[in-house]
Amino acid sequence: MPTNSSTQIQLVARPDGWPTHDDFRTVTVDLPELGADEVRVQNEFISVDPYMRGRMNDVRSYVPPFALGETMTGAAVGRVVESTSDAHPVGALVTHQQAWRDVAQGPAAGFRVVEDIPGVPSSAYLGILGVTGFTAWLGLTEMAALRSGDVVFVSGAAGAVGSAVGQIAKLLGASRTIGSAGGPEKVAHLTDRYGYDVGLDYRAAPIREQLVAATGTTNGDGIDVYFDNVGGDHLEAALEVFNDGGRGAICGAISAYNETGRAPGPDNIGNLITRALTLRGFTIGAYLDRFPEFAAAMGPWLAEGDVVFDETVRDGVENTVDAFLDLMRGANTGKMVVAI
């Protein structure tokens, strides 16, 4: 496969509601010769993630929006095919942030050499061994301050982060885990594959009603920790059944990412006061110093089979937009990646 050019996908319009193919274009870029201490990488897998939808809007956030007319970025993993860096030899496996393209190039400092792990696909560095797993671990340990014996509720529990949260929570001492997902197949996967004690199908009935039935509203019968990937009605459901002193790690709100108007707030927000609850929103950028601690825990868990992971794979850089749209519709189980 030639590597002196790169097929890339660029954002050309800011979506109004749901993104469409018209918001993107595919271009071929000729790559210059490498300069000093640079690398060229053939990507093996690129990541598509829900947060990318927010960056398509020109609004204030924790990172700048994607620029119109420029190639999309995000996590990727690939092999070095050319190098002028002694620390990045040809053939090395590297992770970096030049996704949405088949070939990446730039200063070596932007590419991190990682280990080839026998039996583990390189795509794991975009998921359970990377940002996905770290997000799950950080949300439980730092944001929600998980304690032994806690009851944990997770929205979007069949997704990349949610599937990791349930397993990590049990390994850290949670007494019971409850997850929500869309459809009976995904709900069965929660209990059969990821070890959730209870799986709830949010498409079958209002999630608040289901969560009340699965727990209770009396203090001590509810949940202690909520890990939120969805927002909206799931946040209301959690607020309804929190025990006194409950803690929420607010990671995402995918239910509202494609809305064009403002979503109303939870109708039971007063429970924050009466039950002395803590809801803590977070992104991982301010906590990257804790990544080695996460890696030291996750590596053995994965090697010993204590943590399992799934991927939904789309083939070909030309199908990256489709992969992203499928992700936003919930068509994935586990991490959504594109194989190059």
Secondary structure, 3 states (H helix, E strand, C coil): CCCCEEEEEEECCCCCCCCCHHHEEEEEEECCCCCCCEEEEEEEEEECCCHHHHHCCCCCCCCCCCCCCEECCECEEEEEEEECCCCCCCCCEEEECECCECEEEEEHHHCEECCCCCCCCHHHHHCCCCHHHHHHHHHHHHHCCCCCCCEEEECCCCEHHHHHHHHHHHHCCCCEEEEEECCHHHHHHHHHCCCCCEEEECCCCCHHHHHHHHCCCCCCCCEEEEEECCCCHHHHHHHHHEEEEEEEEECCCHHHCCCCCCCCCCCCCCHHHHCCCEEEECCHHHHHHHHHHHHHHHHHHHHCCCCCCCEEEEECHHHHHHHHHHHHCCCCCEEEEEEC
